[in-house]
Amino acid sequence: AYRVSGIPRMHDRPQASLIHALRELGYRVDSANDRLPAVIHGTGPRHGATCSVSVEDSSQFASALLLSERVGGWKVRVTGGNEDELPYVDMTRRLVDD
């Protein structure tokens, strides 16, 4: 189990998209309000698992999951049409594909 926290400002930032994606991958995530602090349990994702992550609030979580996709053996589906955030997701995809 890993306890993930951060500075108080991090506890105010939206984390739900990442926490929901981690749960879809097979991790147990304990969080009172789908924000930090959180405790992540598990031996790892189910191989071949799929998750969805929204970029409505931020592309950071989508990029983090995409960077880990190959090693984790999972598939990430990015949702949401935030035009300000999508270029960052595309940049991450190009980086991973190279």
Summary of the structure (lengths in Angstrom):
residues: 98
radius of gyration: 13.3
end to end distance: 32.9
largest distance: 38.8
contacts: 268
relative contact order: 0.18
helix: 41%
strand: 20%
